Amino acid sequence: MPNPIGQLLVLCSPSMLQRSIAFLFLLSLAYSCGGGSSWDQAVSKANKADKPLVVEFYATWCKPCTWFEKNVLSDEEVVTALTGVEFQRYDYDSTAGSHHAKRLGVRGVPAMVAVDREGKAFGRLDGAVPKARFLDFLRWTHEERAKK
């Protein structure tokens, strides 16, 4: 019997396969960090792993959010860099998303917030920024967290 996964891989172009893998990775991050976890658990997990917590606020209706997800978050270099942080995504329009956005002072999307060991914001990046700027922000979160 033929392997359906193998057949699917043959039918996919390399770039389509790469984007699919990146999407599944991001989906697993969102599920493991944002879907079933509380805020305190996310902060605790980041502290135990000695990693910065980076929270993204997005909205399904937001075109810049869609562009950022498709062109930046799915980039191979960004996917690799995100393994160095605890990354949590919140839909701005969800109950949890609006609660945490308000608590952290987020008024628009997309927005990325760096969160300290106590669960308080210590840095923010607003807008659908290019890959290089987002990677700089991730590096900065490591440097700033190390100082605290």
C-alpha positions in Angstrom: 0.0 0.0 0.0 1.4 3.4 -0.9 2.4 5.9 1.8 0.0 8.8 1.6 2.4 11.1 3.4 5.2 10.3 1.0 2.8 11.0 -1.9 1.9 14.3 -0.4 5.5 15.3 0.0 6.2 14.5 -3.6 3.3 16.7 -4.7 4.4 19.7 -2.6 7.0 22.1 -3.8 9.9 22.7 -1.5 8.7 26.2 -0.6 5.1 24.9 0.0 6.4 22.2 2.2 8.6 24.6 4.2 5.7 27.0 4.7 3.5 24.0 5.8 6.1 22.9 8.3 6.5 26.4 9.6 2.7 26.8 9.9 2.4 23.5 11.9 5.3 24.6 14.2 3.5 27.9 14.9 0.2 26.1 15.4 1.8 23.8 17.9 3.4 26.8 19.7 0.0 28.6 19.8 -1.7 25.5 21.1 0.9 24.6 23.7 1.4 28.1 25.0 -1.8 30.0 24.3 -4.6 27.5 23.8 -4.6 25.5 27.0 -2.2 27.4 29.3 -2.9 30.2 31.7 -0.8 33.3 31.8 0.9 32.3 35.0 1.9 28.9 33.4 3.4 30.7 30.4 5.5 33.0 32.7 6.5 30.0 34.8 7.5 27.9 31.8 9.6 30.8 30.4 11.3 31.2 33.8 12.0 27.5 34.2 13.5 27.4 30.7 15.4 30.6 31.4 13.9 32.1 28.2 12.2 35.4 27.5 8.4 35.3 27.1 7.3 37.0 23.9 3.6 37.5 23.4 2.1 38.3 20.0 -1.3 40.0 19.8 -3.1 39.6 16.4 -6.6 39.6 15.0 -8.1 37.5 12.2 -9.4 40.6 10.4 -6.1 42.4 10.5 -4.3 42.5 7.1 -0.9 43.5 8.6 -1.2 40.6 11.1 -1.8 38.2 8.2 1.1 39.6 6.3 3.3 39.3 9.4 2.3 35.7 10.0 2.8 34.7 6.3 6.0 36.6 5.6 7.8 36.8 8.9 6.6 34.2 11.4 6.8 31.5 8.7 10.4 32.4 7.7 12.8 29.6 8.5 15.3 31.9 10.3 12.5 33.3 12.4 11.1 29.9 13.2 14.5 28.9 14.5 14.9 32.1 16.5 11.5 31.5 18.1 12.8 28.3 19.7 15.0 30.5 21.9 12.0 32.2 23.5 8.7 31.1 24.9 6.3 32.4 22.3 2.6 32.9 23.0 -0.1 34.2 20.6 -3.3 35.8 21.6 -6.2 36.8 19.3 -6.9 40.4 20.3 -10.6 39.8 20.0 -10.7 36.7 22.3 -11.6 37.1 26.0 -8.0 36.2 27.1 -6.5 38.2 24.4 -8.4 41.4 25.2 -7.7 40.9 28.9 -4.0 40.5 28.5 -3.8 43.3 25.9 -5.4 45.7 28.2 -3.2 44.6 31.1 -0.1 45.1 29.0 -1.2 48.4 27.4 -1.6 47.0 23.9 -4.0 49.1 21.9 -3.5 47.8 18.4 -2.4 44.8 16.4 -0.1 43.4 15.5 2.0 43.9 18.6 4.7 41.9 20.2 5.4 42.3 24.0 8.5 41.1 25.9 7.5 39.9 29.3 9.8 39.8 32.4 10.1 37.1 35.0 7.2 38.6 37.0 4.8 38.7 34.0 5.2 42.5 33.3 5.9 44.0 30.0 9.5 45.3 29.5 9.5 46.0 25.8 7.1 46.2 22.9 7.3 46.1 19.1 4.2 47.4 17.3 3.2 46.8 13.7 3.9 44.3 11.0 7.7 44.8 10.9 10.1 43.1 8.5 12.0 40.0 9.4 15.3 41.7 10.3 13.5 44.1 12.8 11.7 41.2 14.4 14.9 39.2 14.8 16.5 42.3 16.4 13.6 42.4 18.8 14.1 38.8 19.8 17.8 39.3 20.3 17.1 42.4 22.4 14.7 40.5 24.6 17.4 38.1 25.5 19.9 40.9 26.3 17.4 42.8 28.4 16.1 39.8 30.3 19.7 38.9 31.2 20.1 42.3 32.8 17.1 41.9 35.1 
